[in-house]
Amino acid sequence: MSDAKTLSEAEAANELMRLARQIARHDRLYHADDAPEITDQEYDALTRRNRELEEAFPHLVREDSPSKKVGHAVAASPLSKVTHEVRMMSLDNAFSDEELVEFFARVRRYLNLAEGEPVAFTVEDKIDGLSCSLRYENGKLVRAATRGDGQVGEDVTPNVAHIPDIPQELPPGVPETFEVRGEVYMERAAFAELNRKAEEDGTKPFANPRNAAAGSLRQKDASVTAKRPLRFWAHGWGAASAVPAQTQQEMVSKLAEWGFPISPLFAAYRDEGELIAHYNRIGDARPDLPYEIDGVVYKVDRLDWQGRMGFVAKAPRWAIARKFPAEQAETTLEAIDIQVGRTGKLTPVGRLAPVLVGGVTVTNVTLHNRDEIERLGVRPGDRVVIQRAGDVIPQVVRNLTGDDARDAFTFPDKCPECDSEAVAEEGEVDVRCTGGLICPAQRTQRLEHFVSRKALDIDGFGSKTIAQFFDKGWLESPADIFRLKERREDILALDGWQDKSVEKLLAAVENKREPDAARLLFGLGIRHVGEVTARDLMKHVHELPALREIAQKARDGDEDAASELTAIDGIGPSVVEALGDFFHEPHNVAVWEDLLGEVTPPRYEVETLDSPVAGKIVVFTGKLETMSRDEAKAQAERLGAKAAGSVSAKTDLLVAGPGAGSKLKKAQELGIETTDEAGWAEIVAKAGS
Ligand code: ZN
């Protein structure tokens, strides 16, 4: 991976796009499907890379950046939805002492503190559970909700009534409205017992305690929750009519007084050495704790400082999680299987002799791609070290079998599903099947993608239904979905279909006759055109036929058309090329025309934000007295403005503090509106009212 700073803008934009797509997919697998495919470490590496790129190219931060998202959307949940009055955040991670020390320094810089001014941080163990927000009104528990995507969670009020750690009522004198936040978790012993019973009953065991806690809490039938020994502890709060404390420590003690369990390892220090030492103490205690933890959380103790620091994207600036390293074990790699994905990607999966890692039996590892197999030099029969963290498919970290007489594993050059040639494009690590629409793996998975939640979102169209219809030859391409009503009688004749279910499915299809153009475009699965790219494109071209026209022109060498596309925020040359290739293939054009004969997406428009500086470019210069430059920039971004580093003709507003030099002069020459820090504060206050 190249250093973020050496990338060209287009390369960075492309990589950010790819990361957004990958991370969104892994978020869905982890949170919504309970079927993660990568380890926490790999996930962290993706988000860390995303962060590096965003730091190096702040103007390329995407609207759908993973750094702005928390958890998963709850659309598919049977539980009713709850909108959090105050967003539930996630935490940024530090992976080394150096990164932690950098966090301490960042806090000081942000608050613009005088040298020698002490800063206290709280430090506590980070339990591996399910975040939950408990809303008390007049001292009574009125609602409990899971985190969900941070903004909308699931209502689990009846479920938490069965968790003894959660008081239904608080003592007199508590604030009128107060949301207590913490983690619902299951102790290791209870988890082991639950899985032992599952084995007896022949039901599927849970992957780990976190998974078991989540599965037990998110039950439509609360009597199921009642049978599961869930625990809770509090570590924070959300919406509150008053916060009766000045510091994190005081508030956490209050929570304990009100009857909530809190971390027994909670502490606070001013000394950085002590803060790091406490991490080590918690790490030492980890194997003997009755519950699983995955790290340690640090928070700025003073609440007024927390308020000033606020949030960046999905996480507070005043807190950080220091993660523990992953757990490892040794086993035999028995086989390497190749799976074919929707985009034709061949993914190698390692089958293992079952091995216990961190209390979980592991049988599969992801081997990612051909390069990874080469890097590790693994072959079936090798002894390997694997590691896992959290409830994800683990990875191979080391091959213990040295070179011996056996040959290296040969990565297939034919697709195992359709026997088409499988190749890696120039500069790509992934090997893909070139069978396109003749490859059954790709065809059914493309159809699945087309109807999936983030694409056309057609209810009741699961992979089983698609496979069933596909085998009958009823679904050759997406347009066939809209012709299924002609097959009503045929469907009814299939096993498992009744009048009602057919009716429901066909109604869900009819409901999407006027689909969102960006979702439709995303649903087509064109390479490099993810959710966000699809929206970025449609924001600009508004109509799908216009997109085809401009993409074809660009491919035919019309430079104006190409540069019109690459001028769109977030669109790089690879997208333009992929679109050109897509429309160049007659088969794709036929699929496209067929589809647009069945559906009529309305013209694509987006709303703009209502703020005095929305969409404007603001530059800060000179010394700011009440806040740091970062805080000012963050305010600008919250108001929908873009904070730029230098003054140009495009600049709309210059905020100049004392000592402003050349930028102020240039702005004046260009006739750009300028104001001082107080003027800026007024704009912010106005927008907030
Ligand atoms: Zn194939």
Boltz pocket constraint, residues with backbone or C-beta under 6 A from the ligand:
constraints:
  - pocket:
      binder: B
      contacts: [[A, 340], [A, 415], [A, 416], [A, 417], [A, 418], [A, 419], [A, 420], [A, 433], [A, 434], [A, 435], [A, 436], [A, 439], [A, 440], [A, 441], [A, 442]]
      max_distance: 6.0
